[in-house]
Amino acid sequence: MSRKVLLISTMRDGKACSAAMAEELDVPVEFAAGRREGLSALRREDYSVVVIEESLAEADPDWADLAWQQAGTAVPMEVNFAISARTRLIREVRGALARRQHESDMARREAAAAIGSELKGSVTGLLLQTQLTLREPGVPPMLAPKLQHLVELATEIRERLRGNA
């Protein structure tokens, strides 16, 4: 997951604010000086957090809706820079980055658990069928070692899946 922040604002010291935020948070922060630049940046890259100056969003709600759609899975933040100090903004972005990382980690664990659960069922079925085939009378002698190898591989995979549960 890309840990990158986009700051969309028309404030004069926007670049300086972005640089301070990047240094403080140790993440890349891109500054877009207006609506058009902001949408262009959102089309170009994925961000973890998108911060939009509140006055830009209020002045053009349709643009704001489009920006939030383009932001995808980024944590959206609308900030009034006239009343928010830089330290507060950095603190809020830090919190948003942490939430985004936590959500991403949880989703990854849930996906891994779901895949593991599906694989366990398939591997158990493979193991059972191979063991039953080995017990069948008339299994060709040349096939028995290959089937036994399948049993060993399936058992090993099952044990690995149990270990990751």
CNS distance restraints for C-alpha pairs under 8 A (distance, minus, plus):
assign (resid   1 and name CA) (resid  48 and name CA) 7.97 0.50 0.50
assign (resid   1 and name CA) (resid 104 and name CA) 7.96 0.50 0.50
assign (resid   2 and name CA) (resid  46 and name CA) 7.03 0.50 0.50
assign (resid   2 and name CA) (resid  47 and name CA) 6.47 0.50 0.50
assign (resid   2 and name CA) (resid  48 and name CA) 6.47 0.50 0.50
assign (resid   3 and name CA) (resid  27 and name CA) 6.38 0.50 0.50
assign (resid   3 and name CA) (resid  28 and name CA) 7.38 0.50 0.50
assign (resid   3 and name CA) (resid  47 and name CA) 6.66 0.50 0.50
assign (resid   3 and name CA) (resid  48 and name CA) 5.37 0.50 0.50
assign (resid   3 and name CA) (resid  97 and name CA) 7.57 0.50 0.50
assign (resid   4 and name CA) (resid  27 and name CA) 5.97 0.50 0.50
assign (resid   4 and name CA) (resid  28 and name CA) 5.15 0.50 0.50
assign (resid   4 and name CA) (resid  29 and name CA) 5.95 0.50 0.50
assign (resid   4 and name CA) (resid  30 and name CA) 7.77 0.50 0.50
assign (resid   4 and name CA) (resid  46 and name CA) 7.71 0.50 0.50
assign (resid   4 and name CA) (resid  47 and name CA) 4.96 0.50 0.50
assign (resid   4 and name CA) (resid  48 and name CA) 5.37 0.50 0.50
assign (resid   4 and name CA) (resid  49 and name CA) 6.78 0.50 0.50
assign (resid   5 and name CA) (resid  27 and name CA) 7.40 0.50 0.50
assign (resid   5 and name CA) (resid  28 and name CA) 6.37 0.50 0.50
assign (resid   5 and name CA) (resid  29 and name CA) 4.65 0.50 0.50
assign (resid   5 and name CA) (resid  30 and name CA) 6.24 0.50 0.50
assign (resid   5 and name CA) (resid  47 and name CA) 5.61 0.50 0.50
assign (resid   5 and name CA) (resid  48 and name CA) 5.92 0.50 0.50
assign (resid   5 and name CA) (resid  49 and name CA) 4.88 0.50 0.50
assign (resid   5 and name CA) (resid  50 and name CA) 5.85 0.50 0.50
assign (resid   5 and name CA) (resid  51 and name CA) 7.60 0.50 0.50
assign (resid   6 and name CA) (resid  29 and name CA) 5.75 0.50 0.50
assign (resid   6 and name CA) (resid  30 and name CA) 4.88 0.50 0.50
assign (resid   6 and name CA) (resid  31 and name CA) 6.03 0.50 0.50
assign (resid   6 and name CA) (resid  32 and name CA) 7.31 0.50 0.50
assign (resid   6 and name CA) (resid  41 and name CA) 7.95 0.50 0.50
assign (resid   6 and name CA) (resid  47 and name CA) 6.60 0.50 0.50
assign (resid   6 and name CA) (resid  49 and name CA) 6.42 0.50 0.50
assign (resid   6 and name CA) (resid  50 and name CA) 4.79 0.50 0.50
assign (resid   6 and name CA) (resid  51 and name CA) 6.09 0.50 0.50
assign (resid   7 and name CA) (resid  14 and name CA) 7.97 0.50 0.50
assign (resid   7 and name CA) (resid  18 and name CA) 7.03 0.50 0.50
assign (resid   7 and name CA) (resid  29 and name CA) 7.13 0.50 0.50
assign (resid   7 and name CA) (resid  30 and name CA) 6.16 0.50 0.50
assign (resid   7 and name CA) (resid  31 and name CA) 4.92 0.50 0.50
assign (resid   7 and name CA) (resid  32 and name CA) 6.11 0.50 0.50
assign (resid   7 and name CA) (resid  38 and name CA) 8.00 0.50 0.50
assign (resid   7 and name CA) (resid  50 and name CA) 6.10 0.50 0.50
assign (resid   7 and name CA) (resid  51 and name CA) 4.78 0.50 0.50
assign (resid   7 and name CA) (resid  52 and name CA) 6.11 0.50 0.50
assign (resid   8 and name CA) (resid  31 and name CA) 6.09 0.50 0.50
assign (resid   8 and name CA) (resid  32 and name CA) 4.75 0.50 0.50
assign (resid   8 and name CA) (resid  33 and name CA) 6.06 0.50 0.50
assign (resid   8 and name CA) (resid  34 and name CA) 6.08 0.50 0.50
assign (resid   8 and name CA) (resid  35 and name CA) 7.19 0.50 0.50
assign (resid   8 and name CA) (resid  37 and name CA) 7.98 0.50 0.50
assign (resid   8 and name CA) (resid  38 and name CA) 5.61 0.50 0.50
assign (resid   8 and name CA) (resid  50 and name CA) 7.68 0.50 0.50
assign (resid   8 and name CA) (resid  51 and name CA) 6.10 0.50 0.50
assign (resid   8 and name CA) (resid  52 and name CA) 4.82 0.50 0.50
assign (resid   8 and name CA) (resid  53 and name CA) 6.23 0.50 0.50
assign (resid   9 and name CA) (resid  14 and name CA) 6.62 0.50 0.50
assign (resid   9 and name CA) (resid  31 and name CA) 7.65 0.50 0.50
assign (resid   9 and name CA) (resid  32 and name CA) 6.45 0.50 0.50
assign (resid   9 and name CA) (resid  33 and name CA) 5.36 0.50 0.50
assign (resid   9 and name CA) (resid  34 and name CA) 5.57 0.50 0.50
assign (resid   9 and name CA) (resid  35 and name CA) 7.94 0.50 0.50
assign (resid   9 and name CA) (resid  52 and name CA) 6.22 0.50 0.50
assign (resid   9 and name CA) (resid  53 and name CA) 5.08 0.50 0.50
assign (resid   9 and name CA) (resid  56 and name CA) 7.29 0.50 0.50
assign (resid  10 and name CA) (resid  14 and name CA) 7.07 0.50 0.50
assign (resid  10 and name CA) (resid  33 and name CA) 5.16 0.50 0.50
assign (resid  10 and name CA) (resid  34 and name CA) 5.45 0.50 0.50
assign (resid  10 and name CA) (resid  53 and name CA) 7.64 0.50 0.50
assign (resid  11 and name CA) (resid  33 and name CA) 7.78 0.50 0.50
assign (resid  13 and name CA) (resid  17 and name CA) 6.10 0.50 0.50
assign (resid  14 and name CA) (resid  18 and name CA) 6.07 0.50 0.50
assign (resid  14 and name CA) (resid  31 and name CA) 6.77 0.50 0.50
assign (resid  14 and name CA) (resid  33 and name CA) 7.46 0.50 0.50
assign (resid  15 and name CA) (resid  19 and name CA) 6.13 0.50 0.50
assign (resid  15 and name CA) (resid  31 and name CA) 6.07 0.50 0.50
assign (resid  16 and name CA) (resid  20 and name CA) 6.13 0.50 0.50
assign (resid  17 and name CA) (resid  21 and name CA) 6.07 0.50 0.50
assign (resid  17 and name CA) (resid  86 and name CA) 7.02 0.50 0.50
assign (resid  18 and name CA) (resid  22 and name CA) 6.04 0.50 0.50
assign (resid  18 and name CA) (resid  29 and name CA) 5.71 0.50 0.50
assign (resid  18 and name CA) (resid  30 and name CA) 6.72 0.50 0.50
assign (resid  18 and name CA) (resid  31 and name CA) 6.12 0.50 0.50
assign (resid  19 and name CA) (resid  23 and name CA) 6.19 0.50 0.50
assign (resid  19 and name CA) (resid  29 and name CA) 7.06 0.50 0.50
assign (resid  20 and name CA) (resid  24 and name CA) 6.03 0.50 0.50
assign (resid  21 and name CA) (resid  25 and name CA) 5.86 0.50 0.50
assign (resid  21 and name CA) (resid  26 and name CA) 7.88 0.50 0.50
assign (resid  21 and name CA) (resid  29 and name CA) 6.99 0.50 0.50
assign (resid  21 and name CA) (resid  90 and name CA) 5.95 0.50 0.50
assign (resid  22 and name CA) (resid  26 and name CA) 5.35 0.50 0.50
assign (resid  22 and name CA) (resid  27 and name CA) 5.19 0.50 0.50
assign (resid  22 and name CA) (resid  28 and name CA) 5.47 0.50 0.50
assign (resid  22 and name CA) (resid  29 and name CA) 5.29 0.50 0.50
assign (resid  23 and name CA) (resid  27 and name CA) 7.30 0.50 0.50
assign (resid  24 and name CA) (resid  90 and name CA) 7.60 0.50 0.50
assign (resid  25 and name CA) (resid  90 and name CA) 7.52 0.50 0.50
assign (resid  25 and name CA) (resid  94 and name CA) 6.72 0.50 0.50
assign (resid  32 and name CA) (resid  37 and name CA) 5.18 0.50 0.50
assign (resid  32 and name CA) (resid  38 and name CA) 5.04 0.50 0.50
assign (resid  32 and name CA) (resid  41 and name CA) 7.33 0.50 0.50
assign (resid  33 and name CA) (resid  37 and name CA) 6.23 0.50 0.50
assign (resid  33 and name CA) (resid  38 and name CA) 7.18 0.50 0.50
assign (resid  34 and name CA) (resid  38 and name CA) 6.03 0.50 0.50
assign (resid  34 and name CA) (resid  56 and name CA) 7.95 0.50 0.50
assign (resid  35 and name CA) (resid  39 and name CA) 6.25 0.50 0.50
assign (resid  35 and name CA) (resid  56 and name CA) 7.44 0.50 0.50
assign (resid  35 and name CA) (resid  63 and name CA) 7.49 0.50 0.50
assign (resid  36 and name CA) (resid  40 and name CA) 6.18 0.50 0.50
assign (resid  37 and name CA) (resid  41 and name CA) 6.12 0.50 0.50
assign (resid  38 and name CA) (resid  42 and name CA) 6.24 0.50 0.50
assign (resid  38 and name CA) (resid  67 and name CA) 7.70 0.50 0.50
assign (resid  39 and name CA) (resid  43 and name CA) 6.21 0.50 0.50
assign (resid  39 and name CA) (resid  67 and name CA) 6.12 0.50 0.50
assign (resid  39 and name CA) (resid  70 and name CA) 7.37 0.50 0.50
assign (resid  40 and name CA) (resid  44 and name CA) 6.25 0.50 0.50
assign (resid  41 and name CA) (resid  45 and name CA) 6.19 0.50 0.50
assign (resid  42 and name CA) (resid  46 and name CA) 6.68 0.50 0.50
assign (resid  42 and name CA) (resid  47 and name CA) 7.76 0.50 0.50
assign (resid  42 and name CA) (resid  67 and name CA) 7.46 0.50 0.50
assign (resid  42 and name CA) (resid  70 and name CA) 5.85 0.50 0.50
assign (resid  42 and name CA) (resid  71 and name CA) 6.00 0.50 0.50
assign (resid  43 and name CA) (resid  70 and name CA) 6.64 0.50 0.50
assign (resid  46 and name CA) (resid  71 and name CA) 7.32 0.50 0.50
assign (resid  46 and name CA) (resid  72 and name CA) 7.71 0.50 0.50
assign (resid  46 and name CA) (resid  74 and name CA) 7.53 0.50 0.50
assign (resid  47 and name CA) (resid  71 and name CA) 7.24 0.50 0.50
assign (resid  47 and name CA) (resid  73 and name CA) 7.96 0.50 0.50
assign (resid  47 and name CA) (resid  74 and name CA) 5.57 0.50 0.50
assign (resid  48 and name CA) (resid  73 and name CA) 7.32 0.50 0.50
assign (resid  48 and name CA) (resid  74 and name CA) 4.52 0.50 0.50
assign (resid  48 and name CA) (resid  75 and name CA) 6.14 0.50 0.50
assign (resid  48 and name CA) (resid  97 and name CA) 6.65 0.50 0.50
assign (resid  48 and name CA) (resid 100 and name CA) 6.84 0.50 0.50
assign (resid  49 and name CA) (resid  74 and name CA) 4.85 0.50 0.50
assign (resid  49 and name CA) (resid  75 and name CA) 4.58 0.50 0.50
assign (resid  49 and name CA) (resid  76 and name CA) 6.07 0.50 0.50
assign (resid  49 and name CA) (resid  77 and name CA) 7.35 0.50 0.50
assign (resid  49 and name CA) (resid  93 and name CA) 7.23 0.50 0.50
assign (resid  49 and name CA) (resid  96 and name CA) 6.86 0.50 0.50
assign (resid  49 and name CA) (resid  97 and name CA) 6.70 0.50 0.50
assign (resid  50 and name CA) (resid  71 and name CA) 6.96 0.50 0.50
assign (resid  50 and name CA) (resid  74 and name CA) 6.22 0.50 0.50
assign (resid  50 and name CA) (resid  75 and name CA) 6.19 0.50 0.50
assign (resid  50 and name CA) (resid  76 and name CA) 5.16 0.50 0.50
assign (resid  50 and name CA) (resid  77 and name CA) 6.03 0.50 0.50
assign (resid  51 and name CA) (resid  76 and name CA) 6.29 0.50 0.50
assign (resid  51 and name CA) (resid  77 and name CA) 4.65 0.50 0.50
assign (resid  51 and name CA) (resid  78 and name CA) 5.78 0.50 0.50
assign (resid  51 and name CA) (resid  79 and name CA) 6.86 0.50 0.50
assign (resid  52 and name CA) (resid  56 and name CA) 7.20 0.50 0.50
assign (resid  52 and name CA) (resid  57 and name CA) 7.10 0.50 0.50
assign (resid  52 and name CA) (resid  76 and name CA) 7.93 0.50 0.50
assign (resid  52 and name CA) (resid  77 and name CA) 6.22 0.50 0.50
assign (resid  52 and name CA) (resid  78 and name CA) 4.92 0.50 0.50
assign (resid  52 and name CA) (resid  79 and name CA) 6.24 0.50 0.50
assign (resid  53 and name CA) (resid  57 and name CA) 6.76 0.50 0.50
assign (resid  53 and name CA) (resid  78 and name CA) 5.87 0.50 0.50
assign (resid  53 and name CA) (resid  79 and name CA) 5.18 0.50 0.50
assign (resid  53 and name CA) (resid  80 and name CA) 5.90 0.50 0.50
assign (resid  53 and name CA) (resid  81 and name CA) 6.57 0.50 0.50
assign (resid  54 and name CA) (resid  58 and name CA) 6.16 0.50 0.50
assign (resid  54 and name CA) (resid  78 and name CA) 5.24 0.50 0.50
assign (resid  54 and name CA) (resid  79 and name CA) 5.07 0.50 0.50
assign (resid  54 and name CA) (resid  80 and name CA) 4.99 0.50 0.50
assign (resid  54 and name CA) (resid  81 and name CA) 7.61 0.50 0.50
assign (resid  55 and name CA) (resid  59 and name CA) 5.94 0.50 0.50
assign (resid  55 and name CA) (resid  80 and name CA) 7.00 0.50 0.50
assign (resid  56 and name CA) (resid  60 and name CA) 6.39 0.50 0.50
assign (resid  56 and name CA) (resid  64 and name CA) 7.67 0.50 0.50
assign (resid  57 and name CA) (resid  61 and name CA) 5.50 0.50 0.50
assign (resid  57 and name CA) (resid  63 and name CA) 7.02 0.50 0.50
assign (resid  57 and name CA) (resid  64 and name CA) 4.91 0.50 0.50
assign (resid  57 and name CA) (resid  78 and name CA) 7.81 0.50 0.50
assign (resid  58 and name CA) (resid  64 and name CA) 7.80 0.50 0.50
assign (resid  60 and name CA) (resid  64 and name CA) 6.38 0.50 0.50
assign (resid  61 and name CA) (resid  65 and name CA) 6.14 0.50 0.50
assign (resid  62 and name CA) (resid  66 and name CA) 6.27 0.50 0.50
assign (resid  63 and name CA) (resid  67 and name CA) 6.05 0.50 0.50
assign (resid  64 and name CA) (resid  68 and name CA) 6.17 0.50 0.50
assign (resid  65 and name CA) (resid  69 and name CA) 6.24 0.50 0.50
assign (resid  66 and name CA) (resid  70 and name CA) 6.13 0.50 0.50
assign (resid  67 and name CA) (resid  71 and name CA) 6.06 0.50 0.50
assign (resid  68 and name CA) (resid  72 and name CA) 7.05 0.50 0.50
assign (resid  68 and name CA) (resid  76 and name CA) 7.03 0.50 0.50
assign (resid  71 and name CA) (resid  76 and name CA) 7.58 0.50 0.50
assign (resid  74 and name CA) (resid 100 and name CA) 7.84 0.50 0.50
assign (resid  75 and name CA) (resid  96 and name CA) 6.48 0.50 0.50
assign (resid  75 and name CA) (resid  97 and name CA) 7.86 0.50 0.50
assign (resid  75 and name CA) (resid 100 and name CA) 6.88 0.50 0.50
assign (resid  79 and name CA) (resid  84 and name CA) 7.25 0.50 0.50
assign (resid  79 and name CA) (resid  89 and name CA) 7.90 0.50 0.50
assign (resid  80 and name CA) (resid  84 and name CA) 6.04 0.50 0.50
assign (resid  81 and name CA) (resid  85 and name CA) 7.09 0.50 0.50
assign (resid  84 and name CA) (resid  88 and name CA) 6.23 0.50 0.50
assign (resid  84 and name CA) (resid  89 and name CA) 6.49 0.50 0.50
assign (resid  85 and name CA) (resid  89 and name CA) 6.36 0.50 0.50
assign (resid  86 and name CA) (resid  90 and name CA) 6.16 0.50 0.50
assign (resid  87 and name CA) (resid  91 and name CA) 6.13 0.50 0.50
assign (resid  88 and name CA) (resid  92 and name CA) 6.15 0.50 0.50
assign (resid  89 and name CA) (resid  93 and name CA) 6.11 0.50 0.50
assign (resid  90 and name CA) (resid  94 and name CA) 6.01 0.50 0.50
assign (resid  91 and name CA) (resid  95 and name CA) 6.29 0.50 0.50
assign (resid  92 and name CA) (resid  96 and name CA) 6.19 0.50 0.50
assign (resid  93 and name CA) (resid  97 and name CA) 6.08 0.50 0.50
assign (resid  94 and name CA) (resid  98 and name CA) 6.24 0.50 0.50
assign (resid  95 and name CA) (resid  99 and name CA) 6.19 0.50 0.50
assign (resid  96 and name CA) (resid 100 and name CA) 6.07 0.50 0.50
assign (resid  97 and name CA) (resid 101 and name CA) 6.10 0.50 0.50
assign (resid  98 and name CA) (resid 102 and name CA) 6.09 0.50 0.50
assign (resid  99 and name CA) (resid 103 and name CA) 6.07 0.50 0.50
assign (resid 100 and name CA) (resid 104 and name CA) 6.08 0.50 0.50
assign (resid 101 and name CA) (resid 105 and name CA) 6.08 0.50 0.50
assign (resid 102 and name CA) (resid 106 and name CA) 6.16 0.50 0.50
assign (resid 103 and name CA) (resid 107 and name CA) 6.13 0.50 0.50
assign (resid 104 and name CA) (resid 108 and name CA) 6.12 0.50 0.50
assign (resid 105 and name CA) (resid 109 and name CA) 6.20 0.50 0.50
assign (resid 106 and name CA) (resid 110 and name CA) 6.12 0.50 0.50
assign (resid 107 and name CA) (resid 111 and name CA) 6.07 0.50 0.50
assign (resid 108 and name CA) (resid 112 and name CA) 6.13 0.50 0.50
assign (resid 109 and name CA) (resid 113 and name CA) 6.09 0.50 0.50
assign (resid 110 and name CA) (resid 114 and name CA) 6.15 0.50 0.50
assign (resid 111 and name CA) (resid 115 and name CA) 6.15 0.50 0.50
assign (resid 112 and name CA) (resid 116 and name CA) 5.93 0.50 0.50
assign (resid 113 and name CA) (resid 117 and name CA) 6.02 0.50 0.50
assign (resid 113 and name CA) (resid 165 and name CA) 7.04 0.50 0.50
assign (resid 114 and name CA) (resid 118 and name CA) 6.30 0.50 0.50
assign (resid 115 and name CA) (resid 119 and name CA) 6.09 0.50 0.50
assign (resid 116 and name CA) (resid 120 and name CA) 6.03 0.50 0.50
assign (resid 116 and name CA) (resid 161 and name CA) 6.35 0.50 0.50
assign (resid 116 and name CA) (resid 165 and name CA) 7.55 0.50 0.50
assign (resid 117 and name CA) (resid 121 and name CA) 6.61 0.50 0.50
assign (resid 118 and name CA) (resid 122 and name CA) 6.51 0.50 0.50
assign (resid 119 and name CA) (resid 123 and name CA) 5.93 0.50 0.50
assign (resid 119 and name CA) (resid 161 and name CA) 7.97 0.50 0.50
assign (resid 120 and name CA) (resid 124 and name CA) 5.98 0.50 0.50
assign (resid 120 and name CA) (resid 158 and name CA) 6.29 0.50 0.50
assign (resid 120 and name CA) (resid 161 and name CA) 6.72 0.50 0.50
assign (resid 121 and name CA) (resid 125 and name CA) 6.21 0.50 0.50
assign (resid 122 and name CA) (resid 126 and name CA) 6.18 0.50 0.50
assign (resid 123 and name CA) (resid 127 and name CA) 6.01 0.50 0.50
assign (resid 123 and name CA) (resid 154 and name CA) 5.94 0.50 0.50
assign (resid 123 and name CA) (resid 157 and name CA) 7.31 0.50 0.50
assign (resid 123 and name CA) (resid 158 and name CA) 6.37 0.50 0.50
assign (resid 124 and name CA) (resid 128 and name CA) 6.07 0.50 0.50
assign (resid 124 and name CA) (resid 154 and name CA) 7.58 0.50 0.50
assign (resid 124 and name CA) (resid 158 and name CA) 7.20 0.50 0.50
assign (resid 125 and name CA) (resid 129 and name CA) 6.08 0.50 0.50
assign (resid 126 and name CA) (resid 130 and name CA) 6.04 0.50 0.50
assign (resid 126 and name CA) (resid 154 and name CA) 6.97 0.50 0.50
assign (resid 127 and name CA) (resid 131 and name CA) 6.11 0.50 0.50
assign (resid 127 and name CA) (resid 150 and name CA) 7.63 0.50 0.50
assign (resid 127 and name CA) (resid 151 and name CA) 5.61 0.50 0.50
assign (resid 127 and name CA) (resid 154 and name CA) 5.63 0.50 0.50
assign (resid 127 and name CA) (resid 155 and name CA) 6.93 0.50 0.50
assign (resid 128 and name CA) (resid 132 and name CA) 6.13 0.50 0.50
assign (resid 129 and name CA) (resid 133 and name CA) 6.10 0.50 0.50
assign (resid 130 and name CA) (resid 134 and name CA) 6.23 0.50 0.50
assign (resid 130 and name CA) (resid 147 and name CA) 6.28 0.50 0.50
assign (resid 130 and name CA) (resid 148 and name CA) 7.82 0.50 0.50
assign (resid 130 and name CA) (resid 150 and name CA) 7.06 0.50 0.50
assign (resid 130 and name CA) (resid 151 and name CA) 6.24 0.50 0.50
assign (resid 131 and name CA) (resid 135 and name CA) 6.50 0.50 0.50
assign (resid 131 and name CA) (resid 147 and name CA) 7.90 0.50 0.50
assign (resid 131 and name CA) (resid 148 and name CA) 7.88 0.50 0.50
assign (resid 131 and name CA) (resid 151 and name CA) 6.67 0.50 0.50
assign (resid 132 and name CA) (resid 136 and name CA) 6.55 0.50 0.50
assign (resid 133 and name CA) (resid 139 and name CA) 7.58 0.50 0.50
assign (resid 133 and name CA) (resid 147 and name CA) 7.95 0.50 0.50
assign (resid 134 and name CA) (resid 139 and name CA) 6.77 0.50 0.50
assign (resid 134 and name CA) (resid 144 and name CA) 6.48 0.50 0.50
assign (resid 134 and name CA) (resid 147 and name CA) 6.70 0.50 0.50
assign (resid 134 and name CA) (resid 148 and name CA) 7.44 0.50 0.50
assign (resid 139 and name CA) (resid 143 and name CA) 6.76 0.50 0.50
assign (resid 139 and name CA) (resid 144 and name CA) 6.58 0.50 0.50
assign (resid 140 and name CA) (resid 144 and name CA) 6.55 0.50 0.50
assign (resid 141 and name CA) (resid 145 and name CA) 7.64 0.50 0.50
assign (resid 142 and name CA) (resid 146 and name CA) 7.59 0.50 0.50
assign (resid 143 and name CA) (resid 147 and name CA) 6.25 0.50 0.50
assign (resid 144 and name CA) (resid 148 and name CA) 6.06 0.50 0.50
assign (resid 145 and name CA) (resid 149 and name CA) 6.11 0.50 0.50
assign (resid 146 and name CA) (resid 150 and name CA) 6.36 0.50 0.50
assign (resid 147 and name CA) (resid 151 and name CA) 6.33 0.50 0.50
assign (resid 148 and name CA) (resid 152 and name CA) 6.33 0.50 0.50
assign (resid 149 and name CA) (resid 153 and name CA) 6.18 0.50 0.50
assign (resid 150 and name CA) (resid 154 and name CA) 5.99 0.50 0.50
assign (resid 151 and name CA) (resid 155 and name CA) 6.02 0.50 0.50
assign (resid 152 and name CA) (resid 156 and name CA) 6.13 0.50 0.50
assign (resid 153 and name CA) (resid 157 and name CA) 6.20 0.50 0.50
assign (resid 154 and name CA) (resid 158 and name CA) 6.07 0.50 0.50
assign (resid 155 and name CA) (resid 159 and name CA) 6.19 0.50 0.50
assign (resid 156 and name CA) (resid 160 and name CA) 6.26 0.50 0.50
assign (resid 157 and name CA) (resid 161 and name CA) 6.18 0.50 0.50
assign (resid 158 and name CA) (resid 162 and name CA) 6.22 0.50 0.50
assign (resid 159 and name CA) (resid 163 and name CA) 6.18 0.50 0.50
assign (resid 160 and name CA) (resid 164 and name CA) 6.40 0.50 0.50
assign (resid 161 and name CA) (resid 165 and name CA) 6.34 0.50 0.50
